[in-house]
Amino acid sequence: MKPLVRALLLALLVVLPASAQDYGLQRRAMVDEQIRQRGIREREVLKAMEQVPRHLFVPESVRSKAYEDAALAIGPGRAIYQPYVVALMTSLLDLDRGDKVLEVGTGTGYHAAILSRIAREVYSIEIDSTAAAQASRRLAGLGYPNVFVRHGDGYQGWVEKGPFDAILLSVAPPRVPKPLIDQLRVGGKMVVPVGGFFQDLLVITKTADGLEKRTVIPVRVAPMAGKVRDGE
């Protein structure tokens, strides 16, 4: 490391509170040890994971565990997913800077924040009205102006903002909702965990001839609520 750069870094460490220094170090360790070493190599994904302050998207009671290699419970039946799963799902979307993304299942807003550091616009739908309002305020307060959160049933997608270059489901439907496929542009990708108690993480690519599906890994995430449970 060049002397000038080292001096600047040391000066920054003096200015930053100890807690901010600690979280920054934990975030870099998370990227190096949990994500890069497991094979995620996309530069923009790694950069986003290192930039977004995960600890500010979890309740204060579990903030000290924000960068651990595990999912974190944030309320009854709700969790913020393991950092590696967030990075993997993001990398599978194969995003470009100009892309418009739909996310179903905003949660705390953490994954939407990650997506926003790579894509042009992120539209996120959350079925829980309280969670949607909290995530919207949090994202605005932390400086993510290209994320738009709406309270609603993600089964229907966000028709007026489609078609989308990529669609991510942070919750697991028993089958892929057709309205979401309809809102995916030709050439676009959908990353979705599909199944019951256990799910398969799928990458679906929409082509002019139909859908191409690839199974990546088994996962365990929260089930999708709303109309998708009506059997339609």
N, C-alpha and C positions, 0 to 999 in steps of 0.2 A: 504494500500500500504506500502511495506517495506521501511524503511528510505533510504537505499542505492538506491533503484529504484527511489524514489521520488527525491533524490538529483541529480541523473543522468538526469531525465526528466527536472528538473529546469535548470540544466546546459545547456541542449540542447536548451531550450527556449531562454536562454541568447544569444547563438551563432547564432541561426536562425534569419533572418530578420523578422520583424513584419508581413510582407505580407505572408511569408511562414508559420508562426505560424497560421495566420488567416485561410489560405486555408486548413491547416491540420485539424483545429478544425471544419471548415465547412464540410469537407469531412466526418469526424467521425459523425457529427450530421446528415448528409445526410443518412448515412448507418443506424444509429439508428432510426431516425424518419420517413424516407421515405420508407425504404426497410425492415428492420427487423420487424418494427411494422405492416407492411402489410403482414407478413407471410412468407417472404423469410428467410429460416433457413440454407441453404447450406453454410457450413463454408468457402469453397473455393471461392464461389461467393461473400460473404460478405467481405472476405479478399481482393479479387481483386478490388472490388468497393472502398475499403478504401485505397488501394495502388496507384491506377492510378490517376494522377493529371488531373482531368477533365478540369480544367481551362486552361491547356496548349493545349487543343484540340479545343478551341473556339476562335473566333476573340477577340482581345484585347478590342474592343468596348463593348462586352457583358461579359467580364471576371468576373466582379463583380457579375453576376447572374449565374455563372457556376453551383453552387450547389443548386439552387432553385428547387422546386418541379414542374418543367415545362420543356417543350421542348424549345430549343433556336433556333431562326432563324439565319442561318449563311450565307445566300445569297438567291438570287431569287429561290424559290421553293425548298430550301434545309434547313434542320434543324438537330440538334443533339438532340436525343430523350430524353425524361424525364428519370431521373436516375432509377426510379422504372421499367419502361418498359425495359430498358437495362438489369437490374438485373433479371427481370422475364424471358425474352427471353433466357438469359444465363442459368438460373437454369433449364429451360425446356429441354435443350439439354442433361442434365445429363452427363456431361463430366467427363472423367478420365484423369489422368496425361499423359498417353501415346497416347491420341487421336490426330487425324489429322482432322482439321476443315476447311471447305470451307465457306467463307462469301461472299455474293453477296451484293454489295453496301458499299464500304469502307467509303465513306464520309470523315470525318476528320481523321479517324483512331481510334477514341476513343473506339468503340465496339471491334475492332480487338485487341486493347491493353488489354482490359478486358479479352477476350478469351485467349490471349497468356499467361496470368498469371495462367491459369488452364490447358490448353491443351499443347501438345508437339509442334505442328506446326499449324499455321493459314495461309491459303491461301485466299487472299481477292481480289476481282475483282471490279473495279470501271469504269463505262462507260464514265465518264467525265475525259478527259486526264489531265487537269490542277489539278483537285482534287486528282487524283491518284498520280501524281508526288509530290504534296504537302504532302499528307498523308505518302507516302513512305519516304520522307526526314524527316518528323516529327517523325515518328516511329523509324527510324534509329538514329536520334539525341537524342531521349529520352531513348534509350536503350531497344528496343524490337527486338532482332535479330531473333526471331523465327516467325516473321510476314513477309510474302512475298506478296507484292502488285503488281497487274498487271492491266494495262489499257485494257479494253475489255468489251464485252457484256456478262453479267452474265448468260444470257439464256443458253449459251453453256457450262457453268461451266469451269472446268480446267481439261480436260480429262487426260492429262499426269500425273497429280498428284493424281488422284483418284485410287481406291475408297476412300471415306471419311467416317470417323466414325460419323461425324455430319455435317449438313449443316444448316446455318442460312441465311435467307434472311432479310436484313435490309430495303428492299423496297418491295412494294406490287404488285405482278403480278395479272392479272385477273383470272388466273388459274395456277396451278403448272407446271412449265416447265418439260417436260419429260426427257430431257438430265440430269437434276439435280437428278431426281429420279434414273436414270441409274447409276449415279456416287455415290450413297449412298450405303454403304455396307449393307448386310443383318444383321439386328440387330441394325442398326444405326437409328438416329433420325434427322428429319428435322423440324425446327421451321420457320413458314412462315405466314405472314399476307396475306390473299387472299381476293380479292374483288375489288370494284370500289372506290367510294368516301369514303365509310366506308368499313372496312374489318373485317374479323374474324381471330384471331390469332389461327393457327392450329399447332398441334404437329402430325407429320406423322412418324410412325415407320414402317420400312421396314422389313417384315418377309419373311420366305421361301414360304409362301402361298399368299403373296400380301402385301397390305398396310393397316395399322390400322390408322384411323384418329380420332383426338380428338379436339374439339373446346374449347378454353380456355376463351378468353374474346373478346369483340369487340375492335378494335383499329383504329387509324387514322394515317397512315404514308404515306410517299411519294410513288407515283406509280413507278413501275418498268418500265424503258424505254428500247428501243431496239426491238429485234426481237419478243419478247413476245407480242408486240402490233400489229404484222402482222396477227394475227388470226391463227397462226400455233400451 
